[in-house]
Each structure stands twice: as structure tokens, then as C-alpha cells.
């Protein structure tokens, strides 16, 4: 059934929608006095400089090594606070010379946690709050119009709004029709295994492991093409594939990371399972990410939205929204 179009105002007064990033404390190592009293001051200075240079090299090496090694602690592997970052930290982006005074977003209201009605029928969700934060960053007034998902592309083309923020896929057909921002979220494939026994999975080695998947899914196709050494166990539904893991009939399950994050934290899983380290991202199987779509002639709006998304990441606003709606990270 097609929803009747309705307007939802996103009210952003000065500082009302701003999110505050938590301060980060930086510990500094106090200097140590040199007790070598038998050498002169210049030699002591050279020795001290050498000592701290060597210490810095050792510390940096240990930090880099620990960052590359997956954690073996089940508590950190099952529920993580990993925040995805899809923006190149080396790239510099200046505020556009021109930003829109008003942005009319188009979205749906029936796809939690992205856009849905709460118990008081108030429109909320990740996309709603992301649109609000973008308007605050760009100092633009905003509104959001709700349409059925199937009608969003036609509504954008008909100039019923300025931008679609609803996970509209950047297919070859739509890419010829619209322009898309950089991705603000991607949906990786993830392995999950039982808490009590992880079958030796470390995020890379799966040969010989029985893995449950939904029959005919893109996740089954990915494993068949990229990991032919796994023992594929296909089930007619996602629920059956997950139950096979929960009951111990298979050693692992492979599926959509986002939906699995909610399954892991829900009652159905009974706390059985945890993510195996490492998200799998490949456009051919899992898509090229969630993006905001605009009309091709709206180059000013496209540049402004890309700038806004980058700034929300830099300021920690994106991180706060991600934690709010995805308490168990799927990255």
C-alpha cells in the first residue's frame, strides 16, 4: 500500500541539534632525570634523546602490532564499539562556497532502525537524525517528506523533494538518472559462531568448516565463489540458517552483518553466538553502500552533502548516531 505523502519538519535551532563528542584524554609521559653524573651535560642530553627516541619506536611498534592482531577475548568480539569510517583521513575538504538555504529530504517510515514511527507516532531513526545533523552542519532549514520506498525515485525526479535519504541503491540505471553522495554506511557480510566454541575461526581460516547460509542468497554466492573450501549448508530461510548455528548443527553462519547484530542482541539467539573478527565488503555481492541521491543538475547540493557527511564524521556526530541505532557494531 502506498503511503500518503506527508511532511515531517526537522526543527534545527542554533545548537539544538548539535551532538557533543566525548573529550579524549591524552596521557603524557613525564621526563626522567638522568643519573649519569660522571659525563658532561652534552653527553647526557644525547643519551637522553637517544633513550626517548628508542622508547618511541618500541611503543609505536607495539601499538601497531596489537592493532593488527584480532582479539581473542569473546566479550570484545561479541559486542564491539567499532565505528565504520568511509572517509579518507588524508583528504581535505573545504566548506563549499555555496550551501543550500533549504533541503527537502525524501524518505520512508517503515524500515527500522533507519526510519520508523515510535510509540507516539513520531518519525525517528538513523536516517531522520542524520538528515537533521546535516542540516545543522550546513546551517540549512530542512523538511522531510514521507513516501513509499518504491515511489522515492519517481518523487525525486518529479521535483517533490531535493534528496532521497533512504538507502536507495546506486544501480547502473539509477546512476544514469541521479547523482549520489559518498557512502555513509555499508552493509558487510559477517561470520558468526557460537560463544562456547568458535571452531578455530580467526576471521581468515574457514576451510572445512560447515557454514549455514540462506539458500540462493548473495552470501551463499559469495562463499561459493570466494571460499570454495568451506562446507556450505544451505537453508530455505535466514531463520533456519541461524537456528542451525544456535543449535550447534554447523560451526558458523554467514549473513548480513547489520541484521545479525540485532539477532545477536535479541532474545531469539539466546546469547548463543558472537561475531568472528572481520567484515567482508565486496560491491559485487553486498552493494556499494548507502548514499544520498540528488538530481544530476543539483551539483551544489551534492557537494554540500558530501562536505556535511565528512564533517559529521570528523566531529564525532556520526559516531554518536551509529552507536545510538546500532549498539552492537557490525564492523
Secondary structure as UniProt FT lines:
FT   STRAND          6..10
FT   TURN            14..16
FT   TURN            37..38
FT   HELIX           41..68
FT   HELIX           74..78
FT   TURN            89..90
FT   STRAND          102..107
FT   TURN            112..114
FT   STRAND          115..117
FT   TURN            119..120
FT   STRAND          123..124
FT   HELIX           126..138
FT   STRAND          141..146
FT   HELIX           149..151
FT   HELIX           152..157
FT   TURN            158..159
FT   STRAND          163..164
FT   HELIX           172..177
FT   STRAND          178..180
FT   STRAND          189..194
FT   TURN            199..200
FT   TURN            207..208
FT   STRAND          210..214
FT   TURN            215..216
FT   HELIX           218..226
FT   TURN            228..229
FT   STRAND          231..235
FT   HELIX           238..246
FT   TURN            247..248
FT   STRAND          252..256
FT   HELIX           257..265
FT   TURN            267..271
FT   STRAND          273..275
FT   HELIX           283..286
FT   STRAND          293..295
FT   TURN            296..297
FT   HELIX           299..314
FT   TURN            315..316
FT   HELIX           317..325
//
